[in-house]
Amino acid sequence: MSWEVRQTRRFARAYKKLHDNVVATVDDAVEVVSENPDVGEKKKGDLARLWVYKFRSQGQLYLLGYTREDELRLIYLEAVGPHENFYRDLKR
């Protein structure tokens, strides 16, 4: 049973800027996370609520950041993008 997935504004803006080839891979990653939210890695410290799922597209490492509400079976997609400066931008 998959979880309900919702986008934040930050995610929607980043998703819209992605190249078409990468969008298909991101869609696959979102599907994987919606089927099993434990597949990502839980962060610590400042980003303790965040889970990150790593995947490759076009030979580059991309990260999908999300938070989850376990009792509601709800996933909020927070951010997506290449590894470079991903965490720095999320802290803003």
Long-range contacts (C-beta under 8 A, 24 or more apart in sequence): 1-73, 2-34, 2-35, 3-34, 3-37, 3-68, 3-73, 3-74, 3-75, 4-72, 4-73, 4-74, 4-75, 5-30, 5-33, 5-34, 5-74, 5-75, 5-77, 6-74, 6-75, 6-76, 6-77, 7-76, 7-77, 8-76, 8-77, 8-78, 8-79, 10-78, 10-79, 11-77, 11-78, 11-79, 11-80, 14-79, 14-80, 14-81, 15-80, 18-80, 19-58, 21-57, 21-58, 22-57, 22-58, 22-62, 25-55, 25-56, 25-57, 25-58, 25-62, 26-57, 26-62, 26-64, 26-80, 28-55, 29-53, 29-55, 29-62, 29-64, 30-64, 30-77, 33-64, 33-66, 33-75, 34-75, 37-66, 37-68, 37-75, 40-64, 40-66, 46-91, 47-87, 47-90, 47-91, 50-78, 50-90, 54-83, 65-90
